[in-house]
Amino acid sequence: SLKARVGAFGSPPPHPPLVVAAPPRRPEMEGTGAPLEANASSTAEAQEGISLGPRMVVFVRTCLEASPRRFIFLWSTACVAMLVTFFIAGRHYWELQKRPASIKRLYYSRIALFAPILGVTATLALFSPHAFYLMKMLQTQVEAVSLSAFGNILFLLVAEESHLLYDGPEHAHESTGYKILMALNRDGPKPHFGVPPFACCFRRCLPAHLLRPGHILLARNFVRQYAFMVIMSSMLEIWCAFALSAAEMGPTFLITMNLVKLSGFVCIYGLFILYSATHGVLEKFNPTSKFVALKLVVLLMTYQELLVGPIMHFITPASDLCLADPEHSGEEIQTKHREHWTDMYLTALESMLLAFLVRRAFPADELLGGRQEYHMMLVEVDLELVSSAISSEDMEKDSASSSEGDDDDVH
């Protein structure tokens, strides 16, 4: 009967063979063993390159499995710190916007945004260690913008106070740059360049001198170059990330990082020169509190990077996988990512302190309406004109003295 049924319906069709499609071979891998060699070389390159740390999903899952209470507490406190920072900075920004529109209000508003940007970038890095270098780059850029705005504020305040000090009819013909020089030199010669961080130990050895327009412009350029250096180094690092291999990016990143740090110290040196020169003229504006508000947290961030590293060796990690890079194995790499994570956690807490200090140092009450303002570029042009005039006067004096000496020789 079975044969009859098979005969009636015919023989069953054969089962179609299972076909497994081979992965396409790239042209550059043609030849024996090319895929294995390529995979081995890429793995070695990844091991030798820069480790960016674990991505967000892997990091959150492994750390919650290893130590949920610890990381929930740390993430919660960081988020609370960010919200407090936004509350303080938001109130400060709202108070500034209620004042009359002015150039000074524009710079005060830029500085008020420093703390919230610092807090949000640090908090984002706590959830995704893979984005540490990106967040660090953004923090450095907003720091450069804030320091540049502070330098502009010093110039604006000095220009205003100089016109108030020399507002009589006998000074009506004098320019803004000349009034600034008279205001800054009214206490006599000083060793203006003997200030931290480069020359504070040599202050007694440096000669006292009067400020000239070139000195003020030089200090201003010391502050300004930091913003340009940060932008150029960021562009170079992004270009290297796309154009170079992982192993070749390491030396480039190290060089740019050291150049940015050196540029930051030069910026601080320029700010100290301006602060020391303008302290007496701007005493009622509390320039010390303004300087401390911006540099205290930045100095804390700089030195905590040096202190966190040795401390991490005495703290046991939550697990072998928490803050470990899946693409780069090694205890040293994991310790480095733990340092970065701790640094960002402390920065998130320090953003609250920065917001409080900035609100106290740059109050909205200083934005008084009805006062004449002097744009930074106009002040710089005026100082350059005064510098040219002084140089021409010096040349005339030198030529006159030389001609007198020639007449004496003839007689």
Secondary structure, DSSP 8 states (H G I E B T S, - for coil): -HHHHHHHH-S---------------GGG-STTHHHHHHHHHHHHHHHS------HHHHHHHHHHH-HHHHHHHHHHHHHHHHHHHHHHHHHHHHHHTS---HHHHHHHHHHTHHHHHHHHHHHHHH-GGGHHHHHHHHHHHHHHHHHHHHHHHHHHHHHHHHHHT-SGGGTTS-HHHHHHHHHTTT--B-TT--TTTSGGGTTTS--B---HHHHHHHHHHHHHHHHHHHHHHHHHHHHHHHS-HHHHHHHHHHHHHHHHHHHHHHHHHHHHHHHHHTTTTGGG-HHHHHHHHHHHHHHHHHHHHHHHHHHTTS--S-SSTT-BTTB--HHHHHHHHHHHHHHHHHHHHHHHHHHHHHHHS-GGG--TT-----HHHHHHHHHHHHHHHHHHHHHHHHHHHHHHHHHHH-
